[in-house]
Amino acid sequence: MTDLVVRLVILAPRPESIRAMSSKQGYLYIMANRRSTLYAGVTSNLAGRVHQHKHNLAPASFTSRYQLHTLVYYETHDTIQQAIVREKQVKDMNRQDKLTMIRRANPTFRDLYEDIQG
């Protein structure tokens, strides 16, 4: 009988990778559909991520299942970590507070995707 040895190698990010990640700009965004289902997410590439949602490139995702194809709100943050903190705050908000926040910035729930394309 042969002994099987399994080695687990955990790769930690290099310090320069951590610095690059922490200096990367982040975005909190909210997608919606016609029935007012909302999804809050965070990304470092807003246009690319919204494109993925609009074209259902993650077929089993929440945004794909509920046809959340309209970018109705976004915020820009200096770092991805700040965007993640803000995402948690928004996800903890009740629905009415989220709708109020969106309406202040985008009263007609216009799709903001064209505004962010480069």
Buried (B, 14 or more C-beta within 10 A) or exposed (E): EEEEEEEEEEEEEEEEEEEEBEEBBBBBBBBBBEEEBBBBBBBBEBBEBBEBBBEBEEEEBEBBEBBBBBBBBBBEBEBBBBBBBBBEEBBEEEEEEBBEBBEEEBEEBEBBBEEBEE
